[in-house]
Amino acid sequence: MKRKIDINCDLGESYGEFKIGNDEKIMSHITSANIACGFHAGDPTTIARTIDIAKKHGVAVGAHPGYPDIMGFGRREMQLTSEEAKNYTLYQVSALRGFAQAASLSLQHVKPHGALYNMAVKDEKLSKAIVEAIKALDTGLIVFAPPNSTLSEAAAKNGLRVAHEFFADRAYNPNGSLISRKQSNAIIQDPKKVVERVVKAVEDGTVVAANGEVLDVGKVHTICVHGDTPTALELAETIKKRLVRAGIEVKPVSSFI
């Protein structure tokens, strides 16, 4: 049986006249789109357009909820109560699900964005609030999370499917967390290096941390490329070609987990 893998990308992050990423071109090289819900980026028109592009290319759509922080692009930490975190998640995922239904599509997954994601992977109360919101809306939704994270464990405990995610274009700390974007080595843009990391993660379940230590990332289900990485289009295209050449089937994650 062929090994299967999903390639996801954060898209729909433009806002009004401000354009981010190259959604139309990237979409043909991915299988799942994480669409901004309007809190950290995106707006109703951008959401509708992004879903239409995904539908055109046969790409599965998911909600990408973040902190209410357009000024900081959702990458600044905020302190929310469990009730606030749950309600903000409910609000954003519901919006994406509504737009998807209007386009005759089903929402496949939920992937928290930026600081919300990074805090949820280690904060039990926050991850629990996010998962409770997702479960209340639709128990069929898949949660994207790092393997062995608090978010992954919370989703599994609540009976939700979890897609273990590997970040193709982000450097890792020795403890398995992502290096802060404030550091100069946080983002990896060289397609050759990125592809080498992806193949190693998919085939061996490992990644080399910034200090040279080999980390175990377990079984990877989905590979993330950030839409606002300058070389995102080239990365997504190169990764897909390399995986296919290796005999790995690239498909939406809902088709195999």
C-alpha positions in Angstrom: 0.0 0.0 0.0 1.3 3.4 -0.9 2.2 5.8 1.8 -0.1 8.9 1.9 0.7 12.4 3.0 -1.2 15.7 3.0 0.3 19.1 2.2 -1.4 22.1 3.9 -0.9 25.8 3.6 -2.1 28.9 5.5 -4.1 30.9 2.9 -6.8 33.6 2.7 -4.7 35.9 4.7 -5.2 39.0 2.6 -7.3 41.8 4.0 -9.1 44.4 1.9 -6.6 46.0 -0.5 -3.6 44.4 1.4 -2.5 41.2 -0.4 -0.5 38.4 1.3 0.7 35.3 -0.5 -0.1 33.8 -3.9 -3.2 31.7 -3.1 -4.2 31.0 -6.7 -0.8 29.5 -7.8 -0.1 27.7 -4.5 -3.4 25.9 -4.5 -2.5 23.6 -7.3 0.4 22.2 -5.3 -1.4 21.5 -2.0 -4.2 19.2 -0.7 -5.5 21.1 2.3 -6.0 24.9 2.8 -6.1 26.5 6.2 -8.2 29.6 5.7 -8.0 32.7 7.9 -11.3 33.4 9.6 -11.1 37.2 9.9 -9.6 37.6 13.4 -5.8 37.6 12.6 -6.3 38.1 8.8 -8.8 37.7 6.0 -12.2 39.2 5.5 -15.5 37.8 4.2 -14.7 38.5 0.5 -11.3 36.9 0.8 -12.7 33.9 2.6 -15.3 33.3 -0.2 -12.7 33.8 -2.9 -10.2 31.4 -1.2 -12.9 28.7 -0.8 -13.8 29.1 -4.5 -10.2 28.6 -5.5 -9.8 25.6 -3.3 -13.0 24.1 -4.8 -11.6 24.7 -8.3 -8.5 22.7 -7.5 -10.1 20.0 -5.4 -8.3 21.1 -2.2 -9.9 20.3 1.1 -10.7 23.4 3.3 -10.2 24.0 6.9 -10.6 26.8 9.4 -7.5 28.7 10.7 -8.8 30.5 13.8 -6.4 32.9 15.6 -6.3 35.6 18.2 -8.3 38.8 17.5 -5.1 40.6 16.5 -5.0 41.9 13.0 -2.3 44.4 13.9 0.0 41.6 15.0 -1.1 39.1 12.4 -2.2 36.8 15.3 1.4 36.1 16.3 1.4 37.9 19.6 0.4 36.0 22.7 -2.8 36.9 24.4 -4.2 35.8 27.8 -7.8 34.6 27.3 -10.1 32.9 29.7 -11.2 29.4 28.8 -14.7 30.8 27.9 -13.2 33.4 25.6 -11.0 30.9 23.9 -13.9 28.5 23.3 -16.2 31.3 22.0 -13.6 32.8 19.7 -13.0 29.4 18.2 -16.7 28.7 17.9 -17.2 32.0 16.1 -14.4 31.6 13.6 -14.9 28.0 12.7 -18.6 28.6 12.3 -17.9 31.4 9.9 -15.7 29.2 7.7 -18.1 26.3 7.9 -20.9 28.6 6.7 -18.9 29.8 3.7 -17.9 26.2 2.9 -21.5 25.1 3.0 -22.5 28.0 0.7 -20.0 26.7 -1.8 -21.3 23.1 -1.4 -18.2 22.0 0.5 -17.7 20.4 3.9 -15.1 21.7 6.3 -12.3 19.1 6.7 -10.2 20.4 9.6 -9.3 23.1 12.1 -5.8 24.4 12.6 -5.2 27.2 15.1 -3.1 30.0 13.9 0.2 31.6 15.1 0.3 32.3 18.8 -2.9 30.5 19.5 -1.4 27.3 18.0 1.9 27.7 19.7 0.3 28.3 23.1 -2.3 25.5 22.7 0.4 22.9 22.0 1.6 23.3 25.6 -1.3 24.9 27.5 -3.9 22.4 28.8 -6.7 24.8 29.5 -6.4 26.6 26.2 -6.2 23.4 24.2 -9.2 22.0 26.0 -11.2 25.1 25.3 -10.3 25.0 21.6 -11.1 21.2 21.3 -14.4 21.6 23.1 -15.5 24.3 20.6 -14.6 22.1 17.7 -16.3 19.1 19.1 -19.5 21.1 19.9 -19.7 22.1 16.2 -18.8 18.9 14.4 -17.2 15.7 15.8 -16.1 14.8 12.2 -13.6 17.7 12.1 -9.9 16.9 12.1 -7.5 18.8 14.4 -4.1 19.7 13.1 -1.5 19.6 15.8 2.1 18.6 16.5 2.7 15.0 17.6 2.9 14.5 21.4 1.5 17.9 22.1 -1.1 19.0 24.6 -3.4 20.0 21.8 -3.0 16.6 20.1 -3.7 14.8 23.4 -6.8 17.0 24.1 -8.3 16.3 20.7 -7.7 12.5 21.0 -9.2 12.4 24.5 -12.3 14.0 23.1 -12.6 11.5 20.3 -11.5 13.8 17.5 -9.2 12.7 14.7 -5.7 14.3 14.8 -3.4 15.0 11.9 0.1 15.2 13.1 1.8 18.2 11.4 5.4 18.8 10.3 6.5 22.4 9.5 8.5 22.2 6.3 9.7 25.8 6.4 10.3 26.4 10.1 13.3 25.5 12.2 12.8 23.4 15.4 14.2 23.8 18.9 15.7 20.7 20.6 12.5 20.3 22.6 10.4 20.0 19.5 8.9 23.5 19.5 9.3 26.0 16.7 12.1 28.6 16.9 10.6 32.0 17.4 10.1 34.1 14.3 12.1 36.8 16.1 15.2 34.7 15.5 17.1 35.0 12.2 17.1 31.2 11.6 13.4 30.7 12.2 12.3 30.4 8.6 13.9 28.1 6.0 13.5 29.3 2.5 16.0 27.1 0.5 13.8 24.6 -1.4 16.6 22.0 -1.4 17.0 22.1 2.4 13.2 22.1 2.9 12.7 19.1 0.7 15.4 17.1 2.5 13.7 17.8 5.8 10.3 16.8 4.5 11.5 13.5 3.1 13.3 12.7 6.3 10.3 13.5 8.4 7.9 11.5 6.2 10.1 8.5 5.7 12.1 8.3 9.0 9.9 10.4 11.4 12.9 12.6 12.3 14.1 16.2 11.9 17.4 17.8 12.7 17.0 20.6 15.3 18.8 23.9 15.0 21.5 22.7 17.3 22.1 19.5 15.3 20.2 17.2 17.5 18.0 14.6 15.8 14.4 14.8 17.0 11.7 12.1 16.8 8.5 13.6 15.2 6.7 10.3 14.9 4.3 9.5 12.1 3.6 12.6 10.1 0.2 13.0 8.4 0.4 16.6 7.0 3.2 18.9 5.8 2.8 22.7 6.4 4.1 25.4 4.1 3.3 29.0 5.2 1.7 31.0 2.5 3.5 34.2 3.6 7.0 32.6 3.3 8.6 34.4 0.4 9.4 31.2 -1.4 6.2 29.4 -0.5 5.1 28.7 -4.1 8.4 27.1 -5.0 8.5 25.2 -1.8 5.0 23.7 -2.2 5.7 22.8 -5.8 9.1 21.2 -5.1 7.8 19.2 -2.1 4.9 17.7 -3.9 7.1 16.7 -6.9 9.6 15.1 -4.6 7.1 13.1 -2.6 5.3 11.9 -5.7 8.7 10.8 -7.1 9.3 8.9 -3.9 6.1 6.9 -4.5 4.2 8.8 -1.8 0.6 9.6 -2.6 -0.3 13.3 -1.9 -4.0 13.5 -0.8 -6.3 15.4 1.6 -5.7 14.1 5.1 -9.4 13.2 5.6 -9.0 10.4 3.0 -6.5 8.4 5.0 -6.9 9.1 8.7 
